[in-house]
C-alpha cells in the first residue's frame, strides 16, 4: 500500500457483541460529543501495540500516565467508547517508553489493528463483493469504529474512488492520516491490489482518493 498526505494487566473483553450496533454513532450528531473510538477497535489497537513494542513497554508507557487516563484505555469492553484524546496520550507515552517515533508507531498499529478487526467483525461484510459495493460499505465500517464524523463514498472510475469525511471540523492531521490508512487497509484486505490513498484536508473533515489495480 502507498500512503500520501498532501496537507499492570489489561482487562477487556475480546469478544465482539452484536449489541454494538445499538450504540453506533451514539449521540454523535445530537449536540456535544467527545470524539471517541469503539471498544472493539481500541482492544485491537492495544493488541497491535503489544505486538510491535512488547507488553512490557506498553505497561511502562501506561504506568507513566495519570490513573484516570490509564483507566480509560485499560478498563474497557467491546461496548466501550474511548476518547480519541486518551488514545493519543497513550500512544505517545508508549512511543516514549519504547523509544519509537509516535507517528510511525500509530500508523503501523492502526494497520495491524484493522487487520485484526477484519478477521472478526468485517470479514463477512467485505468478502466477495464488487468494487462499487465495497466502497459503498466503507461508511458502515467507519460508523462501527467512531462516534463522530460522517463518511460518504462514490466510485469515480474502475480502480478509483472517493471517500469524504465530513461533520468533523478540526479533525487532527494524525486522525486524517490514520483514517486513510484504515480505509486503504480494508480495501486491501478485501482483495484489491496495489492500493493507494491520497488524503486532502477540508474545512470539516477530509477527502480521500483511493486507487487500486484493475
N, C-alpha and C positions, 0 to 999 in steps of 0.2 A: 504494500500500500504506500501511496505517496501523500504526504500531508503538507499543505502550504497555507500560511496565514498572511493575508495581504493587509492588514491593518496594523500485680499481675496476671490474671487469666481472663480470657474473654468469655462473656456469656451472650448467647444469641441463638435464636432458632434458625437453622439452616433450611428447614422445610418450608416450601412455598405453600401459602394458604390461599385458597380461592377467594376468601373474603377480602383479599387485597383489592379486588375490582370494585368493592363497595366504597372504598376510600380514595380511589384515584381522583386526582385533581381536587382533593378535599379543600374547599374554600379558596382555591387559587384565584378565582375571578370575583370573589364576594368580599371585597374590602381588603384590609391589611392581611398580608400573608408573609410568613417567614420563608424565604426560598429554601426548599428542603429536597432531599433525595430519599427515595423509598428505602425501607429497611433491607429489602432484598438486595438492592444494588449496593448498599453500604456493606452488608455482610460479604458480598463477593469482592468488593474493593478491599476490604480488610484481609481476606484470604490472599488476594493478589499481592498486597503489600508484604505479607508474611513470606510469600514465595520469593519475592525479589530481594528483600533485605534480611529475612530471617525473623522468627518470632521474638528472639531476644532483643533485636534492635527496635522492633515495633513496641515492645513492652517498655524499653528505655525511653523511647520518644513519648509515649503516653504518660509515663511517670513524671515527665518534666512539665506537664500541663496542669492547670487547676483541676481540682476534683470534679467540678461541675462540667467542665468541657470534656474531661475524660469519660464521665458517665454518659454524656450524650452520644458518645461514639461506641462505648462498650456495652452499656446496658440496654440493648435493643433486641427486637424480634423482627420477623419478616413484615410485620404490620406497622412498624415504627416509621416515623419520618424524622430524618436527621438534618438539622440546619446545614446549609452549604458552607456557612462561615465556620462552623465547627470542623467540617471535613478539611477545609483549607488549613486551619490551625494544626490539625492532627498531621496532615501530610507534611507540612513544613517542619513540625517537630521531629517526625520520623526521619525526614531528609537530613536534618542536623545530626540526629543520633547516628545515622548510618553514613554520614559524610557523602551524601548524594546531592546532585542538583535537583531541587524540588520540582522544577517544571518537567524535567526528563522523567523523574520518578512518577509523577502523577500521570503523565502521558502513557507510560508503559503499564502502570497499574490499571488505568481505565481500560486499555485494550484487553488486558488479561481478565479483568472483571466482566467485561461484556462477553468474552468467550465462555466464561463460567456460567453466566446467566443464560446464554444461548443454549447450553446443554440441558436446561431445565425449562424455564418459563417460555422461551420464544421458539423452541425447536419446531413444534408442530405448526405454529403460526407462519413460519418463514420457509418451510420446506416445500419444494416442488411448486413454485409459484412463478408467474410471468414477471418480467421486469416491471410492468405497469402496476401489477398487484403488489409487488414487493415495495415499491416506492409509496404506494397508497397506504400501506400499513405502517410506514415509518412514524406518523403521528401517534398511532396507537401504542407503539413500542415506547415512544417518548413519554406518553402520559402515564405509563407504568413505572416510571423512574423519577419524575419530577412533579412538584405541585405548583409550578409557576411557568408562565410562558405558554405559547401555543405554536404547534408546528403545522404547516401546510406543505403539500408537496405536489409536484407535477412532473411528468415526463416532457422533455424538450425534444429529444430525438432518440433513435436507438443508441443505447450506451451512454446517454446523458440525461440527467435530471436535475431539478432544482428543489431544494428544501428550504423553507423560510421559517425562521424563529421570530415570533412577534409577541407583543404584550409583555416584554421583559426589558424595560428601559434600564440602562445602567448595568446590564449584564457584563461581567468582567471578561477580559481577554482570555484568561485561563479557562473559564467556563465555555466560551465560544470555541476555543481550540479543542477542548476535550469532548465537546458535543460533536464536533466534526469527526474526531477520531472514533467516537462511539458509532455514529451513523455509518462511516466507511467500514468499520469492523463488522457491523451487522450485515451490510451488503456483501462483504467478502465471505462471511460465514454462510450466507445464503447461496453461495456458489459462483458469484461473479468474480472475474479475473482482472488483475491489474487495476484495482480500484484506486481512484484518486479523488481528493476533495480540496476545494478552494473555499475558504470562508471569508466573507466580506461583512464587517460590522455595519449595522444600520441604526437609526435613531431609537428603535425599540426592540432590537434583537440582532439578527444576522441573517445573511443569505448564504447557503451552502450549495455550491455547484459540484455535482458528483459525475464522474466519468468512469467507465469500465470498458473492457474489451468486448466487442460484439462478435 
